[in-house]
Amino acid sequence: MAGTGIAALAAVLGVTLAVRGGATPACAAPPSGTTVHRGTASFYDAGRSGGTCSFPGPPADRLYVALGSSQYAGAAACGSYLDVTGPKGTVRVLVMDQCGGCGSSKIDLSEEAFARIADRSQGIASVTYRAVVDPSLDGGLTFRIKGGASQWWFAVQVGNHGNPLRSVEAKGPSGGFRKAARQVDNYWTVDDGIGPGPYTIRVTDVYGHQATAAGIRMTPKQVQRSTASLVAVPPSASPTPMPTPTPTPSVSPTPAESAAPTTTVEALAGAAPLAASC
């Protein structure tokens, strides 16, 4: 009996600690597709922080949102967008953070975003929200190698992708693609590394869109920009050969970012969401 009681107590404590620690629920997924969610919204100020998604900082327009653990889904929602509608209108926000006190039907908007859809004096408002599929973005995918990464431990953050990501694969100058593991801080890691680089990184979103960028360098904490994009090609797109592109001047890297030398776009798949993993 004593052993049974101890086991039961350990199980209860384990669940309690998991909940308090913000562990990802066994069945969790980011908002996607056309599903409309109903709930409530409050607001907060992340300051200069990029949130639990570990972005360099908030978006320039400061329109962002934090989701509860079931929809944050261990960083699976990071970098996607939601259209949130409240009493005063609709605002488009970037998923940037996890809300520790939010359940499955509550979201936490930035102060600027909340003011677009409700009066701040309310403090909390009833809302509906849905994922933005293939949002229009400026530029292509970005990549940021994590501080402390090396040829023996690979860690990269993918940005400016718009749709939730399903997988990230990477390879060095030799060898094939290695599947990276998503971490709760929104970095993708390969524990035993893939060499010193430069790297080729293949990204797939939850709708099956896929793009590949080459020439990513081992330059930790710097944003490297590419021309690769996960936006699907419209069905009516002309099958005729593309004209020869006009050369563009190279972009000089700033202290906060660096341009990737070469990027390519690979196969683009259909627009139906892939099945959830739970």
C-alpha positions in Angstrom: 0.0 0.0 0.0 2.8 2.4 0.9 4.5 1.8 -2.5 1.2 2.4 -4.3 0.6 5.6 -2.4 4.1 6.9 -3.2 3.7 6.1 -6.9 0.3 7.9 -7.0 1.8 10.9 -5.2 4.8 11.0 -7.6 2.4 10.9 -10.6 0.4 13.8 -9.2 3.5 15.8 -8.5 4.8 15.1 -12.0 1.6 16.4 -13.6 1.7 19.5 -11.3 5.3 20.3 -12.1 4.7 19.8 -15.8 1.8 22.3 -15.8 3.7 24.9 -13.8 6.8 24.5 -16.0 4.8 25.2 -19.1 5.4 21.7 -20.6 3.9 21.1 -24.0 0.6 19.2 -23.8 0.6 15.6 -25.2 -1.6 16.7 -28.0 -0.8 20.3 -29.1 -0.9 22.1 -32.4 -0.7 25.7 -33.6 -3.7 27.4 -35.2 -3.8 26.5 -38.9 -6.1 26.1 -41.9 -9.5 27.8 -41.9 -10.6 26.9 -38.3 -12.1 29.8 -36.4 -11.3 29.9 -32.7 -13.4 31.7 -30.1 -12.1 33.0 -26.8 -10.9 36.0 -25.0 -8.0 38.4 -25.3 -6.0 40.4 -22.8 -2.9 42.5 -23.4 0.7 42.9 -22.3 4.0 44.6 -23.2 7.0 42.5 -24.2 9.3 45.5 -24.3 12.3 44.9 -26.5 12.0 41.1 -26.0 11.4 38.7 -28.9 9.4 36.5 -26.5 9.6 32.8 -26.0 10.2 32.4 -29.7 13.6 34.0 -29.2 13.2 36.5 -32.0 15.8 39.3 -32.1 13.0 41.7 -31.0 9.3 42.4 -31.5 8.0 43.2 -35.0 8.5 46.9 -36.1 4.7 47.5 -35.9 4.6 45.9 -32.4 1.6 43.8 -33.4 2.2 40.4 -31.8 0.5 37.7 -29.7 1.3 35.1 -27.0 -0.6 31.8 -27.1 -1.3 29.2 -24.4 0.9 26.1 -24.3 -1.5 23.9 -26.3 -1.5 26.3 -29.3 2.1 27.5 -28.8 2.8 23.8 -29.1 6.4 23.8 -28.1 7.3 26.7 -30.5 5.4 25.2 -33.5 3.3 28.4 -33.7 6.3 30.7 -33.7 6.5 33.0 -36.7 3.0 32.4 -37.9 0.2 35.0 -38.1 -3.3 35.3 -36.8 -6.2 37.5 -37.7 -7.9 38.5 -34.5 -11.3 40.1 -34.5 -12.9 41.9 -31.5 -15.6 44.6 -30.9 -13.7 47.3 -32.8 -12.3 45.4 -35.7 -9.6 43.0 -36.9 -5.8 43.0 -36.5 -3.1 40.8 -37.9 -0.5 39.7 -35.3 2.7 37.7 -35.3 2.9 34.8 -32.9 5.9 35.7 -30.8 5.4 34.4 -27.3 3.9 31.8 -25.0 1.4 32.9 -22.4 1.9 31.0 -19.2 -1.6 31.9 -17.8 -3.6 31.4 -20.9 -5.7 28.3 -21.5 -6.8 26.9 -24.8 -9.3 29.7 -25.5 -7.3 32.7 -24.2 -4.7 34.8 -26.0 -2.5 37.7 -24.9 -2.1 40.6 -27.4 0.4 43.4 -27.5 -1.0 46.7 -26.2 -0.9 48.1 -29.7 -2.8 45.1 -31.1 -5.5 45.1 -28.4 -6.2 48.8 -29.0 -7.0 47.9 -32.6 -9.8 45.5 -31.6 -11.1 46.7 -28.3 -11.0 49.6 -25.7 -8.0 49.2 -23.4 -10.2 50.1 -20.5 -12.0 46.8 -20.9 -8.8 44.9 -20.0 -10.2 41.8 -21.6 -12.4 41.3 -24.7 -14.3 38.5 -26.5 -12.6 37.6 -29.8 -12.4 35.2 -32.6 -9.2 34.4 -34.4 -7.9 32.2 -37.2 -4.6 31.4 -38.9 -3.4 33.4 -41.8 -2.5 31.0 -44.6 0.3 32.1 -46.9 0.6 35.6 -45.5 2.2 38.3 -47.7 5.7 38.9 -46.4 8.5 41.2 -47.3 11.5 39.2 -48.4 12.4 35.6 -48.1 13.3 33.2 -45.3 15.8 34.3 -42.7 18.2 32.2 -40.7 20.0 32.9 -37.4 22.6 30.5 -35.9 22.3 30.2 -32.1 25.1 31.6 -29.9 27.2 28.7 -28.8 26.6 26.6 -32.0 29.6 25.1 -33.7 30.6 22.4 -36.2 29.8 19.9 -33.4 26.4 21.3 -32.4 24.1 22.8 -35.0 21.3 25.2 -34.0 19.4 27.5 -36.3 16.3 29.7 -36.1 14.2 30.1 -39.2 12.3 33.4 -39.6 9.9 35.2 -42.0 8.2 32.0 -43.0 4.6 33.0 -42.3 3.0 29.6 -42.0 3.8 27.3 -39.0 6.8 25.1 -39.7 6.6 21.3 -39.8 10.2 20.4 -40.3 13.7 21.8 -40.8 16.6 19.8 -42.4 20.2 20.8 -42.8 23.4 19.6 -44.4 27.0 20.8 -44.6 29.3 20.7 -47.7 29.3 16.9 -47.6 26.7 14.3 -46.6 22.9 14.3 -46.9 20.2 16.3 -45.1 19.9 15.7 -41.4 16.6 16.3 -39.7 16.7 18.9 -37.0 14.7 18.8 -33.7 12.5 21.7 -32.8 13.2 23.2 -29.4 10.8 25.1 -27.2 12.9 28.3 -27.7 12.2 28.1 -31.5 15.6 26.8 -32.5 16.2 23.7 -34.6 19.1 21.5 -33.5 21.3 18.6 -34.6 23.1 17.5 -31.5 26.2 16.1 -33.0 26.6 18.9 -35.6 26.9 18.9 -39.4 30.4 20.4 -39.8 31.6 24.0 -40.1 29.4 25.1 -43.0 28.4 26.7 -45.2 25.0 25.0 -44.8 22.0 24.2 -47.0 18.7 24.3 -45.1 15.4 22.8 -46.3 12.2 24.1 -44.7 8.7 22.6 -44.9 5.6 24.1 -43.4 2.4 22.5 -42.2 0.7 22.9 -45.6 3.5 21.0 -47.4 5.2 24.1 -48.9 8.9 23.5 -49.1 11.9 25.8 -49.8 15.7 25.4 -49.6 18.3 28.0 -48.9 22.1 27.5 -49.5 25.2 29.3 -48.3 24.1 29.8 -44.7 27.2 30.5 -42.7 28.3 29.7 -39.1 27.9 33.3 -37.9 26.1 33.0 -34.6 23.4 35.6 -33.6 23.4 37.3 -37.0 20.3 37.3 -39.2 21.1 35.9 -42.7 18.5 36.7 -45.3 17.6 34.6 -48.3 15.3 34.8 -51.4 13.7 31.4 -50.7 10.0 31.6 -49.8 7.4 29.1 -48.6 4.5 30.9 -50.4 2.8 28.5 -52.8 2.8 29.2 -56.5 -0.8 30.0 -57.6 -2.4 27.3 -59.8 -2.9 29.8 -62.6 0.8 30.7 -62.8 2.2 30.7 -66.3 4.3 27.6 -67.2 6.5 29.6 -69.5 10.2 30.0 -68.7 11.0 32.9 -66.3 12.9 35.8 -67.8 16.6 36.3 -67.0 16.6 38.2 -63.6 18.2 41.6 -63.5 21.3 41.6 -61.3 20.8 43.4 -58.0 23.5 45.0 -55.8 24.7 42.9 -52.9 23.5 43.9 -49.5 26.1 44.8 -46.9 25.6 43.1 -43.6 24.8 45.2 -40.6 26.0 44.4 -37.0 22.6 42.7 -36.4 22.3 40.8 -39.7 24.2 39.3 -42.6 23.2 38.4 -46.1 23.3 34.7 -47.2 25.4 34.3 -50.4 23.0 32.1 -52.4 19.5 30.8 -52.0 17.3 28.6 -54.1 13.6 27.6 -54.0 12.7 23.9 -54.2 9.4 22.1 -54.7 6.2 23.7 -53.5 3.4 21.3 -52.4 -0.3 21.7 -52.0 -2.2 24.0 -49.7 -4.0 21.5 -47.5 -2.8 21.3 -43.9 -0.8 18.1 -43.1 -2.3 15.9 -40.5 -1.5 16.7 -36.9 1.0 14.5 -35.0 -1.5 13.8 -32.2 
